[in-house]
Amino acid sequence: MPKKARIGSTAWAGQIQLNIQAGELVDPSTWSQIDEDALTEERRELFLRRKKAVLDYFDGASAQEIKQRWGMGRSQVYRLISERCLKTARDGHLFGWRGLIPHMRITPWTRQTTPEIIEGSGAGSAGSLQWLFSSPQNRTLEQKFRERILKTPTGLEGTRRSKQVLLRWFYSKLQENGVELRGEWPFNTAARGYTTICKFINKVLNENAKKSIAILGGQNAQKKSRAGDGTKRPIFNLFHRVECDAHKLDLRMVVMVPSPHGGYQPRKIHRLWVIVIIEVSTRAVLGYYLSMRREVGAEDVLRAVRNALGKWCRRTISFGEFAYSAEANFPSAVDPDFLGACWEEFSVDGALANTCARVEKRIKETVDCKIIKPQDQDSFSSRRSLDDRPFIETFFRTLAGGGSGLHNLSNSTKSKPADLKGDCDPAKKAFELQFQVEYLNELLDVIIANYNATPHHGLGYRTPLAQMKFLKSRKNSCCIRKADSRQVARLGATRKLCKLLGGKNSGRRPHFHFKNAQYSSEDLAHRLDLVGGNFWLTIENEDDARWATVSTQEGLHVCTVRAAPPWHQTPHSLYVRSAIRALASERFLHLTSSNDAVDELIKYSENQRDNKLPVHPAYLETRRILQAYSENIAINPSIDPISLNSYTQQSSNGLEDACEIPEIHDIKIVTKNNKKTVKNTNPHIADAPKKPVLLTMRKAKTW
């Protein structure tokens, strides 16, 4: 039974009443315990005698018994309880058993007399700062100094305020109060009390932990201080949450461009980004995309999502026959249930590419998930924080510095210049070895596929793929939702409401202005009744902006239109087109209706003087598009690759054909109240679908 005594009343005969509020109940069993074995032998022996004496006191032992057993009087035990154990410590709790520790200071020492400092030795200066703050002239100085120490730096002042700045401010205030004229401390010492004042600054910062962390460490350190240790992290089901982020690769690479004098010449590349989507519960990488732009765009994020929802296939590796491990794979190729599997939450870092309206709309329509971003007020995440998306950040560290990480390559710049050893020059190595971006595509695919088949210490040394199969096989596993393959195929689609221009008044052929180009077709040439109407134009295949489908605002397909010269020949993306337009506006390129705009970009990039300028990212994008186009023709030579379907999506994702399109003669304009609307005149169009319109064109040039 715990020993209790009601202070202020006589609990036992002859007990001395404690000078505490009447009726207060003292329960030593609730006092803070200490580690007795941490004390020295001498102090431990004294502490145990005091503790047992206090317990006997609460048991009602007489003064003679306490004196005989523990060598101290009853009045001494009373003072130990009232003056030490029942005092309030700085943490807000009673000292309890801590008050019985020998030489433990309960109340701080205060100086009562004026400091008399001995010249040369500095003796006699103990408590001088305390005395200074209590003097009549400086009574408000302590509070002002504390506020100055805890003040958040503003303006051009750095995040970390130097102690020298605080010391100069403190000395100036003392001089204003006449302390220096009177020759008082700290001006009567050689060091001017430097050590004492610095200790006071540290004491103030330690007493205000949250404020000091914000001042010294910034917002990131302040956020880290509020973070837990991971023990209360929620446990997610399979495909409940995925994390997405972009990582700039610390590599120097070149691209081999054809030389006008014959052969190839190496050109350096601006920068490369890899966008990765990782499943939280299994740490498995669902998909990735390698972006060749200077900054990640919305299209890059959508392509990464499409790759995560599509089916993965092994590449043909040029640098090794056994690069892939035996079990290397992606979830989409391991189990049909994982192909197109949707997730519930999509965690991003808040960058514009991840949270723009187009990306959010497309992902919600296709995956039907909640997007977790720092812009939401109730969101826990913060931009550029390594703690909000720990799994994707850990994967990036593995990708960079693991056993088979990219930092092991001689053309790597490492994480910081200090990591480079000797006279290593990554750019020079890239030129010497001619490490091309095509090699990086293969290397990334091998590293990530092998990572999915590597035992993970956070999964009980299961591989991410094995963990995914295990979670699926559990009895209480949730049903995996599947994304519509048609919507996945349209993730990279671009659409805009455009007005059909031209007609009788202008004498021009009906056409659309869409994304820096004119679009028209033979079907529109004789449909003057459609002029003036607003139609949706959609580029189904983001890698071939030559073709766009036209549909009414009611959702009925009208026809397919083709870009006018100089955009009608070579496949290209909207990003390539905008880059060519920008170069043309600066007079680097000359575009006419008789030339090929993409061909002009290739010539511009391959004929730079002295080879000093890096390759334009649009040139790298063009190489990728033409390579995918050529590979598709090689795989399917009997199929026209330029249809309303995406040839890239057919070869990589195995998705279904696009929607079938009705004939144009089933559409007509109806004018009512000076408003034009489009109606379907064929009542059987839904029951009798027409064949998809396949458009013929010649193949792109290759080199």
Residue pairs with C-beta under 8 A, 6 or more apart in sequence:
2 27
2 28
2 29
2 30
3 27
3 28
3 29
3 55
3 58
3 59
4 25
4 26
4 27
4 58
5 11
5 15
5 25
5 26
5 58
6 23
6 24
6 25
6 26
7 17
7 18
7 20
7 21
7 22
7 23
7 24
7 25
7 26
8 17
8 18
8 20
8 21
8 22
8 23
8 24
9 17
9 22
9 23
10 17
11 60
12 60
13 60
14 62
14 63
15 60
16 74
16 75
16 78
18 26
18 78
18 81
18 82
18 86
19 82
20 26
20 82
20 86
26 58
26 81
26 86
28 54
28 55
28 58
28 85
28 96
28 97
30 96
31 85
31 94
31 96
31 97
32 93
32 94
32 95
32 96
32 97
32 98
33 96
33 97
34 97
34 98
34 101
36 44
36 47
36 48
37 44
39 47
39 101
43 101
43 102
43 103
46 102
47 100
47 101
47 102
49 70
49 71
49 72
50 70
50 72
50 77
50 80
50 100
51 97
51 100
52 69
52 70
53 66
53 69
53 70
53 72
53 77
53 80
54 77
54 80
54 81
54 85
54 100
56 65
56 66
56 69
56 70
57 66
57 74
57 77
57 78
57 81
61 69
62 74
63 73
63 74
63 75
66 72
66 73
66 74
66 77
67 73
67 74
80 99
80 100
83 106
84 95
84 99
84 100
84 104
84 106
85 94
85 95
85 96
85 97
85 99
85 100
86 94
86 95
86 99
87 94
87 95
87 99
87 106
87 107
88 94
88 95
89 95
89 98
95 104
95 106
98 104
99 106
109 127
110 127
110 130
111 126
111 127
111 128
111 130
111 131
114 131
115 124
115 125
115 126
115 127
115 128
115 131
115 185
116 124
117 123
117 124
117 125
117 128
117 185
117 188
117 189
118 124
122 189
122 190
125 185
125 189
125 193
125 196
128 185
128 186
128 193
128 196
129 185
129 186
129 193
129 196
129 197
129 200
131 185
132 138
132 141
132 174
132 179
132 184
132 185
132 186
133 139
133 141
133 142
137 177
137 178
137 179
138 174
138 177
138 179
141 173
141 174
141 177
144 173
145 166
145 170
145 173
145 200
146 204
148 166
148 169
149 166
149 201
149 204
149 205
150 204
150 205
150 208
150 211
150 212
150 215
152 214
152 215
153 159
153 160
153 161
153 215
159 215
159 216
159 218
160 215
160 216
161 215
163 198
163 201
166 201
167 194
167 197
167 198
170 197
171 192
174 180
174 186
174 187
179 185
179 187
180 187
185 193
186 192
186 193
186 196
186 197
205 211
205 212
205 215
205 216
206 212
209 225
210 222
210 225
213 221
213 222
213 225
214 221
214 222
217 224
217 225
220 384
220 385
223 382
223 385
223 387
224 387
227 387
235 281
236 280
236 281
237 281
237 471
237 477
237 478
238 279
238 281
238 282
238 468
238 471
238 472
238 477
238 478
238 480
239 279
239 281
239 341
239 342
239 343
239 344
239 478
239 480
239 481
240 280
240 281
240 343
240 344
240 345
240 478
241 279
241 280
241 281
241 343
241 344
241 345
241 346
241 347
241 372
242 277
242 278
242 279
242 280
242 286
242 308
242 343
242 345
242 346
242 347
243 277
243 278
243 280
243 347
243 348
243 389
243 391
243 392
244 275
244 276
244 277
244 278
244 301
244 304
244 305
244 346
244 347
244 348
244 354
244 392
245 275
245 276
245 348
245 349
245 389
245 392
245 393
245 396
246 273
246 274
246 275
246 276
246 291
246 296
246 300
246 301
246 351
246 353
247 273
247 274
247 275
247 276
247 396
247 399
247 400
248 271
248 272
248 273
249 271
249 272
249 273
249 274
249 406
249 440
250 400
250 406
250 407
250 412
250 413
250 414
250 415
251 272
251 406
251 409
251 411
251 412
251 413
251 426
251 430
251 435
251 440
252 268
252 269
252 411
252 412
252 413
252 426
252 427
252 429
252 430
252 435
253 268
253 269
253 272
253 411
253 430
253 435
253 436
253 437
253 440
254 266
254 267
254 268
254 269
254 430
254 431
254 434
254 435
254 436
254 437
255 266
255 267
255 269
255 436
255 437
255 615
255 619
255 620
255 623
256 264
256 265
256 266
256 267
256 434
256 436
257 264
257 265
257 267
257 605
257 606
257 615
257 619
258 264
258 606
258 703
259 265
259 606
260 606
260 607
265 611
266 430
266 431
266 434
266 611
267 605
267 608
267 611
267 613
267 614
267 615
268 427
268 430
268 431
268 614
268 615
269 292
269 437
269 614
269 615
269 620
270 294
270 614
270 615
270 617
271 294
272 290
272 291
272 292
272 437
272 440
273 290
273 291
273 293
273 295
273 296
273 300
274 288
274 289
274 290
274 291
274 399
274 444
275 288
275 289
275 291
275 296
275 300
275 301
275 303
275 304
276 285
276 287
276 288
276 304
276 392
276 395
276 396
276 448
277 285
277 286
277 287
277 288
277 304
277 305
277 308
278 284
278 285
278 286
278 391
278 392
278 395
279 285
279 286
279 331
279 343
279 464
279 468
280 391
281 467
281 471
282 459
282 464
282 465
282 467
282 468
282 471
283 391
283 395
283 456
283 458
283 459
283 464
283 467
284 330
284 331
284 452
284 464
284 465
284 467
284 468
285 330
285 395
285 448
285 451
285 452
285 464
286 308
286 309
286 330
286 331
286 332
287 304
287 305
287 306
287 307
287 308
287 309
287 310
287 312
287 330
287 332
288 304
288 307
288 308
288 444
288 448
289 300
289 303
289 304
289 307
290 440
290 441
290 444
291 297
291 300
292 437
292 617
292 620
292 621
292 624
293 300
293 575
293 617
293 621
294 617
295 353
296 351
296 353
297 353
297 575
298 353
298 356
298 358
298 359
299 492
299 542
299 573
299 574
299 575
300 353
301 353
301 354
301 359
302 358
302 359
302 362
302 363
302 491
302 492
303 491
303 492
303 542
305 362
305 363
305 366
305 367
305 491
306 488
306 489
306 491
306 492
306 649
306 653
307 652
307 653
308 332
309 332
309 339
309 340
309 341
309 342
309 366
309 367
309 483
309 488
309 491
309 653
310 332
310 339
310 340
310 488
310 649
310 652
310 653
310 654
310 655
311 332
311 333
311 339
311 652
311 653
311 654
312 329
312 330
312 332
312 333
312 449
313 333
313 652
314 324
314 328
314 445
314 449
315 441
315 442
315 445
315 446
317 323
317 324
317 442
317 446
318 439
318 442
319 439
319 442
319 443
323 442
323 446
324 446
324 449
324 450
325 449
325 450
325 453
326 453
327 453
327 463
327 465
328 446
328 449
328 450
328 452
328 453
329 449
329 452
329 453
329 465
330 448
330 449
330 452
331 338
331 341
331 452
331 465
331 468
332 338
332 339
332 340
333 339
334 465
334 468
334 469
335 468
335 469
335 472
337 472
337 480
338 468
338 480
339 482
340 482
340 483
340 485
340 488
341 480
341 481
341 482
341 483
342 367
342 368
342 369
342 480
342 481
342 482
342 483
343 367
343 369
344 369
344 370
345 369
345 370
345 371
345 372
346 363
346 367
346 369
346 370
346 371
346 372
347 372
347 381
347 388
347 389
348 354
348 355
348 371
348 372
348 373
348 381
349 373
349 374
349 381
349 383
349 384
349 385
349 388
349 389
350 373
350 374
350 375
350 381
350 382
350 383
351 383
353 359
354 373
355 371
355 373
355 375
360 371
362 491
363 369
363 371
364 371
365 487
366 483
366 484
366 487
366 488
366 491
367 483
368 481
372 379
372 380
372 381
373 379
373 381
374 381
374 382
374 383
374 388
380 388
381 388
381 389
382 388
386 393
395 451
398 405
398 451
399 405
399 406
399 447
399 448
399 451
400 406
400 407
400 415
401 407
401 415
404 447
404 450
405 447
406 412
406 443
406 447
407 414
407 415
407 419
409 435
410 424
410 426
410 429
410 433
411 426
411 427
411 429
411 430
411 433
411 435
412 426
413 420
413 426
414 420
420 426
429 435
437 620
451 464
452 463
452 464
452 465
453 463
453 464
453 465
454 463
454 464
455 461
455 462
455 463
456 462
456 463
456 464
456 467
459 467
462 470
471 477
472 480
485 653
485 655
485 656
486 655
486 656
486 658
486 659
488 653
488 655
489 540
489 645
489 646
489 649
489 653
489 655
489 656
489 658
490 540
492 541
492 542
492 646
493 538
493 539
493 540
493 542
494 515
494 538
494 539
494 542
494 574
495 536
495 537
495 538
495 539
496 514
496 515
496 536
496 537
497 534
497 535
497 536
497 537
497 553
498 512
498 513
498 514
498 534
498 535
498 536
498 537
499 512
499 532
499 533
499 534
499 535
500 510
500 511
500 512
500 524
500 530
500 531
500 532
500 533
500 534
500 535
501 508
501 510
501 511
501 512
501 513
501 531
502 508
502 509
502 510
502 511
502 531
503 510
503 528
503 531
503 532
504 528
504 531
509 520
509 524
509 525
510 520
510 524
510 525
510 527
510 528
510 530
510 531
511 518
511 519
511 520
511 524
511 564
512 518
512 519
512 520
512 535
512 537
512 548
512 550
512 561
514 537
514 548
515 539
515 545
515 574
515 577
515 578
516 577
516 578
516 581
517 545
517 563
517 564
517 567
517 577
518 563
518 564
519 537
519 548
519 561
519 562
519 563
519 564
520 561
520 562
520 564
521 559
521 560
521 561
521 562
523 559
523 664
524 530
524 559
524 561
527 664
529 668
529 669
530 558
530 667
530 669
530 678
532 676
533 552
533 669
533 676
533 678
534 553
535 550
535 551
535 552
535 553
535 558
535 678
536 550
536 551
536 552
536 553
537 548
537 549
537 550
537 561
538 548
538 549
538 551
539 545
539 547
539 548
539 574
540 547
540 548
540 549
540 644
540 645
540 646
540 658
541 547
541 645
541 646
541 647
541 648
541 649
542 573
542 574
542 646
543 571
543 572
543 573
543 625
543 628
543 629
543 646
543 648
544 571
544 572
544 573
544 625
544 629
544 642
544 646
544 647
545 563
545 567
545 572
545 573
545 574
545 576
545 577
546 562
546 563
546 567
546 568
546 569
546 571
546 572
546 642
546 697
547 560
547 561
547 562
547 563
547 642
547 644
547 695
548 560
548 561
548 563
549 557
549 559
549 560
549 561
549 644
549 661
550 557
550 558
550 559
550 560
550 561
551 557
551 558
552 558
552 667
552 678
553 678
554 678
554 679
554 680
556 662
556 666
556 667
556 678
556 680
557 659
557 661
557 662
558 664
558 667
558 678
559 661
559 664
559 693
560 644
560 661
560 693
560 695
562 568
562 695
564 593
565 592
565 593
565 594
565 595
566 591
566 592
566 593
566 594
566 595
566 596
566 597
566 600
567 577
567 597
569 596
569 598
569 599
569 698
569 700
570 596
570 597
570 598
570 599
570 622
570 626
570 700
570 701
571 598
571 625
571 626
571 629
571 642
571 700
572 597
572 598
572 622
572 625
573 621
573 625
575 618
575 621
576 598
576 601
576 618
576 621
576 622
576 625
577 597
579 601
579 616
579 617
579 618
580 589
580 591
580 597
580 598
580 600
580 601
580 618
583 589
583 601
583 604
583 616
584 590
584 591
588 604
589 597
589 600
589 601
589 604
590 600
591 597
591 600
598 622
599 701
601 616
601 618
601 619
601 622
602 619
602 622
604 616
605 615
605 616
605 619
626 700
626 702
628 647
628 648
628 651
629 641
629 647
629 699
629 700
630 700
630 702
631 651
632 641
632 647
632 648
632 650
632 651
633 641
633 699
635 651
636 647
636 650
636 651
640 694
640 695
640 696
641 647
642 695
642 696
642 697
643 658
643 692
643 693
643 694
643 695
644 658
644 659
644 661
644 692
644 693
645 657
645 658
645 692
646 655
646 658
649 655
657 692
658 692
660 689
660 690
660 691
660 692
661 690
661 692
661 693
662 680
662 682
662 685
662 689
662 690
663 682
663 690
666 680
666 681
666 682
666 685
667 678
667 679
667 680
667 681
668 678
668 679
668 681
669 676
669 677
669 678
670 676
670 677
670 678
670 679
